[in-house]
Amino acid sequence: MVNCCGLVSEKNQPVPLKSISVELQVRDHVASVSSCLQYVNEEERPLEAVFVFPLPADAAVCHFSARIGEQEIVAEVQDKQSARDQYDDAVSSGQQAFLLEESEESSDVFKLSVGCLSPGQKASITIVYIIELSVQADDALRFCLPAVLNPRYTPAVSAAGVPEVSSASVIPYTLSLSVEVRSSDRISKLESSCPLDPLEFLDAQHTHAKVNLSSGHRFDKDVELFLYYENSHHPSAVVEAGASVAESGSLMGDPALMISLYPEFPADVMSSLASQGEFIFVVDRSGSMGCKMHHGNDAQMRIESARDTLLLLLKSLPMGCYFNIYGFGSRFESFFPQSVVYSEDTMEEALKRVKSMRADMGGTEILQPLKHIYSQPCYPDHPRQLFIFTDGEVWNTKEVLDLVKSHVYSHRCFSFGIGEGASTALITGMAREGSGHAQFITGTDRMQPKVMQSLRFALQPAVDNISVDWSVPEGVTVDMLSPSINTLFQGQRALIYAQIKGQSSGQTEGSVTLKYRLKDQPVTNQLQFTLKPAEDTGLTIHRLAARSVIRSLELQERAGGADMENIRRRIVELSVQAGVSSAHTAFIGVNKDSKQTVKGPLLQRRVPVARMMGAFGGPGMNKCGMAPRMMRRSPMQCDIQSNRMRMECDSVSFKKGMAPRMMRRSPMQAEPQKDPLLQLISLQKAAGCWELNASLAAVFGKTEDQVTNQKAVQVDGSVWATVLALIWLYAFKSDQQVEWQFVAMKSASWIRSQKPNGLSQCVCDGNALLGCQVTEDMLGI
């Protein structure tokens, strides 16, 4: 039985979330997000609601308030245990109280407790958080409002005896979203995955603009915004005035500075690719990977898309490198005991095993396979690169990130979040701590181009030897608040935070010099910044700077040591001072002015978000009244049938060699038509060439005789086949070049190594056969 979304009563009647209203204010590379959730208690008795929901990774919650009728309660940050005690005391005495706290296991999961709502009473909850906007491959800044904010669950009675709420096919509330952008750079455009009203510029310089989400939007998928600036690669320095009420000399009282460093990679660097390395592909094979990529009729299963992606990756690796493939779920397995040299034999063996990969390994436990990988010795002169694919989240995110960070000097980590339910804390965290790059595949995105983009990053040179030097007047000092940055890869941006201390009697400007090295070439940028910033510009930069310091301290604390208590005290002090969330603090608000206490037995309703249900407990645990781990991911990405399958797949151990039911085709069901591009690539040899045969001819829509008869006598069959494959790629699949670029580079390199005679005539004959006009230069041969 499927219930309505939201809170439910004893009679299984909805206590609906009425609406979500979001205001997004962007300043250069960072944003402030204000979300207002409105709902009503339609129970016949007083209600306590518990709502578990995700926020983007590294978001800093900086405001939490609740309005009940005309009364507004603004919460304050306190030590977490003290806040919990105060909340429990208030609720037990019949007072209205609100508690917002961060998960102890994952920094992008928050739990909101709303205590003692009288029957019929309405509540409006406002949460404000700030965040750094991530950079996309096309230089856009991305903001994502997760649709898994929706409270939707399968009814069950948890360990605490608290009813839970199921998914529903109809979302009973709507979303409104307004966006305002202010920037030091000209705004080029703003795009979205959802319909927007026209962008309205508020100044002649196009540095100030606003836009709204079109009315009537049903919050049934992630809302993604993509912001483009004209000069995105220009470094910038933004100074923000301190709070007038804060103590001078404190982080919140002094001016704060944010530097953006987003190096541009010249074309010659982009074309310079390494031929060595150890590439380890780690693929989620939990049951939910059997869900569809999106809601369309032509949508692949996630595991099918992962198989196609592995085919591309295996065909694109350079000869002589090392590789291995791991699958993980409740357990893990690898194709080879240790990484093997890439050759025709090892590639073919891996491809055979890829074809049999299924979403049949239960839940999502990534820590153990990572530990196993890191225990393997590295190969000299072959830097280790991890590519991790998952569609969910894990209960021990912080432990996973600490493990990745502890091996950052021996490997890089590229991570891929599949679907709306993938944890931003896990995906972006692994890439950040592993000096790699994170990608999210949502909606109708195809996995292959994003993964091949990351492979290019893995093979390209990186920016290193990064240094920051300050020049400020006498009496002024600058304290770096961000951890040092060792390396930046193509497509990565660094935001550096600093505190400006002291006063200058005369000069009103300072400067910062950024130096780094790119492919052995030194690069220097000098930026000017003001020491007298305008007042009342908000405290977004200050709070993100505080968040950066808090995260560093939390990492030190988890590493252990003698000074644990002092580190914890510093975290709490800074969190309270800055008004931002941390692992040791919580927002607490109590309506002490209420003229009457709430009487009668208190009903408790837990409203977790689907993908977050395992985040507060370890394996097999149901803490906080949450559902089992099998329901951790957002059911939005699957239809109702797929959602039922998910329960079977993530919680049941399948018999050996047995695929989940949703992955088995009926005898009457036809095999899907294979993509001609993937069919062509599957025929390529590890060295880069193709053999002349009927399968290759079928890709071109020809018979083997037709293809063979056009070959010049002096031209080798493999050279002819490889030239034809390259012509076909450039002529018919140019829009997907990012996916086959490495395949083509290997092919061109192989042809050049053969030094064939009559190559120009061969290209002409190939064009004639396929009806194309591709030049020799275009093919790179």
C-alpha positions, -999 to +999 in steps of 0.1 A: +000+000+000+014+034-009+006+064+013+006+101+006+038+121+011+045+140+042+035+133+078+009+107+085-018+104+113-028+073+133-055+067+106-028+069+079-042+103+068-017+129+055-003+157+075+009+175+044+039+197+037+020+225+020+048+243+001+085+249-002+097+284-010+134+290-018+154+322-022+189+319-037+213+348-036+246+342-055+277+363-050+305+355-074+313+318-066+292+313-034+255+313-026+231+319+003+200+297+002+169+304+022+143+275+023+109+279+039+088+247+045+052+251+055+030+224+069+001+219+093-008+194+121-041+179+111-039+153+139-065+153+166-037+154+192-004+173+196+023+162+173+061+159+173+076+156+138+110+145+129+121+154+094+155+140+081+168+157+049+199+163+028+218+195+022+246+199-003+280+187+009+300+214+027+269+236+031+270+258+062+237+261+080+236+297+094+200+304+103+170+283+116+137+298+126+101+288+130+069+308+128+037+296+144+008+320+139+022+354+147+050+341+169+085+337+154+112+316+172+148+322+160+170+294+170+206+298+183+236+276+180+246+256+212+266+226+221+247+196+207+241+178+239+230+209+257+206+217+228+191+182+229+186+184+267+169+218+263+147+205+235+136+174+255+129+195+286+108+219+266+088+192+248+082+172+279+068+203+297+044+210+268+064+239+252+069+243+215+105+236+205+126+231+174+159+213+170+182+212+139+213+190+141+239+176+117+243+138+113+273+124+132+281+102+102+276+125+072+279+163+069+251+166+043+224+150+064+204+171+089+176+161+113+149+186+121+127+180+152+095+200+155+079+195+190+044+201+204+023+214+175-013+217+187-041+201+166-048+223+135-017+244+141+004+256+111+042+259+112+066+276+088+102+265+091+130+286+076+165+272+071+193+293+056+226+278+044+255+290+024+276+270-001+304+272-026+290+266-061+307+237-079+324+242-113+312+221-143+333+209-173+319+238-194+329+264-168+294+268-155+287+272-118+262+246-106+235+248-079+213+219-071+182+218-050+178+181-042+143+167-048+150+141-022+141+169+003+106+154-002+095+133+028+085+100+013+088+065+028+074+030+031+052+026+061+069+006+088+072+006+126+108+013+134+128+002+165+114+032+183+078+023+173+074+054+151+054+052+119+072+062+087+059+076+054+061+061+020+068+073-015+040+086-036+035+090-074+018+124-069+037+152-051+011+171-031+030+204-028+048+228-051+081+247-051+087+284-057+123+295-064+137+330-069+174+337-078+194+368-075+230+370-088+257+397-080+291+393-095+324+411-101+323+395-136+297+399-163+269+374-162+267+355-196+237+334-190+217+313-165+202+279-175+182+253-157+170+217-159+135+232-151+115+260-169+126+295-159+111+329-164+133+352-186+165+364-170+162+401-159+194+422-157+193+449-131+223+470-142+239+480-175+271+461-167+252+428-165+267+420-131+234+420-113+204+398-124+174+379-111+152+351-124+123+329-110+114+293-115+083+292-137+051+288-117+034+255-112+066+234-109+061+201-092+091+192-071+095+157-086+131+160-096+163+179-087+163+216-097+196+223-112+209+259-121+239+266-143+254+301-141+279+313-167+303+342-163+321+358-192+356+356-177+353+325-156+391+317-156+401+351-143+412+349-107+393+372-083+395+385-047+364+395-028+365+412+006+336+412+030+332+435+060+330+420+095+299+421+117+297+454+136+285+436+167+314+411+167+346+415+186+374+431+167+402+406+161+377+377+159+370+359+127+335+374+125+346+409+135+375+414+110+371+416+072+372+383+054+388+376+020+379+350-006+402+343-036+390+323-066+417+304-085+404+286-116+434+280-140+429+278-177+447+250-195+461+260-229+454+238-259+489+223-260+485+212-224+451+197-230+465+176-259+494+163-237+483+130-223+502+106-200+507+070-212+513+055-178+492+049-147+472+024-127+435+027-133+411+011-108+373+012-116+351+007-085+314+001-095+284+000-071+265-033-077+239-028-050+203-036-058+193+000-066+217+000-096+189-020-112+168+011-113+164+032-144+186+062-151+155+084-155+118+083-161+118+081-199+107+051-218+141+046-234+159+048-200+187+023-194+191+006-161+220+021-141+240-011-142+236-013-180+249+023-183+278+014-161+286-016-183+286+005-214+308+030-196+333+004-186+335-008-222+345+028-233+370+030-204+386-003-212+390+005-249+404+040-241+433+030-218+468+034-230+489+003-238+513-006-210+493+009-181+478-012-153+441-017-144+416-036-124+378-035-118+360-039-085+323-044-078+309-037-044+277-040-024+274-057+009+306-075-002+331-068-029+351-087-055+378-078-081+383-090-116+420-097-109+438-104-075+459-073-083+461-048-111+473-063-144+491-049-174+467-036-200+470-058-231+447-075-256+443-106-234+436-088-201+413-063-218+392-092-234+391-111-201+378-079-184+352-073-211+338-108-207+333-102-170+318-067-175+291-082-197+280-104-168+279-077-142+246-074-124+230-053-096+231-083-073+254-075-044+229-062-018+236-029+001+262-002-003+294-008+017+324+010+001+349+012+030+361-024+028+369-024-009+388+009-005+408-005+023+417-035+002+427-013-028+449+009-006+466-022+009+479-032-025+514-019-033+516+008-060+535+003-092+565+027-096+560+054-123+523+044-126+503+068-104+471+052-091+438+066-102+405+055-087+372+059-106+343+053-082+306+049-093+277+048-069+240+058-068+236+060-031+251+070+002+269+051+030+264+053+068+301+060+075+308+088+051+333+106+074+353+074+079+354+068+041+366+104+035+393+102+062+406+070+045+407+086+011+425+117+025+451+095+042+462+081+008+461+114-012+498+114-019+497+079-035+465+082-056+438+103-071+401+097-068+374+105-094+339+100-082+305+097-100+271+102-084+244+084-103+208+097-099+193+122-076+198+101-045+236+100-046+252+116-015+269+149-023+290+146+009+303+112-003+308+121-040+323+155-037+342+146-006+360+116-021+370+138-051+381+166-029+401+145-004+415+124-033+426+155-054+403+143-082+371+155-098+334+148-090+306+144-115+269+139-110+247+120-136+211+131-131+179+132-152+186+123-188+224+129-185+244+102-202+271+087-180+297+081-207+307+117-217+311+127-181+333+097-172+354+102-203+359+138-194+373+127-161+396+102-178+410+131-197+416+149-164+433+118-151+457+117-181+465+154-183+492+174-165+481+193-134+487+227-117+512+222-089+536+243-067+508+266-058+518+295-035+500+326-021+520+357-011+504+388+006+515+424+003+497+446+029+505+479+046+522+481+080+499+473+108+478+449+087+483+411+086+466+383+067+459+349+082+451+320+058+421+301+070+419+275+042+441+244+042+470+245+017+463+234-018+488+210-034+473+204-068+446+216-092+435+196-122+418+208-154+383+218-145+390+223-108+386+256-090+400+265-055+384+291-031+409+303-006+397+321+026+417+345+048+412+369+077+424+405+074+437+417+109+447+451+121+443+487+107+463+508+083+464+546+089+470+554+052+467+528+025+433+513+017+445+484-006+465+453-004+475+427-030+479+390-033+502+371-057+492+337-068+519+315-083+518+280-097+534+257-123+516+241-153+536+216-173+569+230-160+559+266-170+556+291-141+524+312-140+519+344-119+487+364-111+485+395-089+452+407-075+444+439-057+418+440-029+404+467-006+411+470+031+379+491+036+350+470+023+315+483+022+294+475+053+262+454+054+271+431+025+261+400+045+284+375+061+284+347+035+322+347+030+328+349+068+306+319+075+321+298+047+356+307+060+344+295+095+330+264+080+364+257+063+382+260+096+356+238+114+360+211+088+398+211+092+394+209+130+369+180+127+393+161+105+421+166+132+397+154+158+388+122+139+425+115+134+428+112+172+455+125+195+462+140+229+445+173+223+410+160+214+391+180+241+407+213+232+399+207+194+363+200+203+361+231+224+375+252+195+349+237+171+320+246+195+334+281+201+338+289+164+305+273+155+286+294+181+306+326+172+299+323+135+264+309+139+271+279+116+265+242+121+291+216+131+292+180+142+292+192+179+266+219+178+229+222+170+203+249+164+177+251+193+146+273+195+120+272+223+087+292+223+089+305+258+063+331+252+035+307+244+006+315+267-006+280+270+011+247+272+002+219+249-017+192+267-025+156+258-004+127+248+022+136+222+022+117+189+056+112+172+060+111+134+094+106+118+097+119+082+131+109+069+142+115+033+145+083+013+181+083+004+192+094+039+176+066+059+208+048+068+229+079+075+226+081+113+234+044+121+258+016+113+251-015+092+218-031+101+208-004+125+176+017+126+186+047+147+164+078+150+134+058+140+146+055+104+139+027+080+163-001+071+193+006+049+176-011+020+155+021+016+183+046+018+181+059-017+155+083-032+126+064-047+121+092-071+145+077-095+125+046-099+088+039-107+067+023-080+076-012-093+113-004-093+109+009-057+095-024-046+123-041-064+148-019-045+135-034-012+143-069-025+176-059-041+193-039-013+182-061+016+183-096+003+214-117-005+209-132-039+220-167-047+253-170-065+249-161-101+213-150-097+204-115-109+176-094-093+142-100-108+140-066-125+172-075-144+159-107-160+143-105-194+112-126-202+116-150-231+092-128-251+111-096-245+135-086-273+171-077-266+176-039-268+192-026-300+229-020-295+242+015-299+262+015-332+290+036-315+294+011-287+292-017-312+321-002-332+342+005-301+336-031-288+353-044-319+385-024-314+417-041-303+436-030-273+464-016-295+439+006-313+432-012-346+402-029-360+400-062-380+382-064-413+352-086-407+314-088-411+307-073-377+326-041-385+309-039-419+275-042-403+282-011-382+287+008-415+255-007-430+275-027-455+283-064-462+318-078-456+322-082-494+313-046-501+339-033-476+366-058-487+362-051-525+369-014-520+403-020-504+434-012-524+455-043-530+486-028-513+467-018-481+467-041-451+432-052-441+436-039-405+448-005-417+419-003-441+394-013-413+409+012-389+408+041-414+372+033-421+363+032-384+380+067-379+362+081-409+328+068-396+335+083-361+344+118-374+316+118-400+287+103-381+295+106-344+312+140-341+286+152-315+298+124-292+335+129-297+342+133-260+332+096-257+355+082-284+384+107-284+408+083-267+397+054-290+405+076-320+438+088-306+449+052-301+438+043-336+456+072-352+487+064-333+485+027-344+481+037-381+511+060-379+532+032-363+524+010-393+538+035-418+514+023-445+518+031-482+490+048-501+473+062-470+459+093-488+443+071-514+430+048-486+412+078-470+397+088-504+384+053-509+370+052-474+352+085-480+337+071-512+326+039-496+309+056-466+297+087-484+318+112-464+343+140-468+367+136-440+403+148-444+435+131-435+444+160-411+411+157-394+418+120-387+452+129-372+471+103-393 
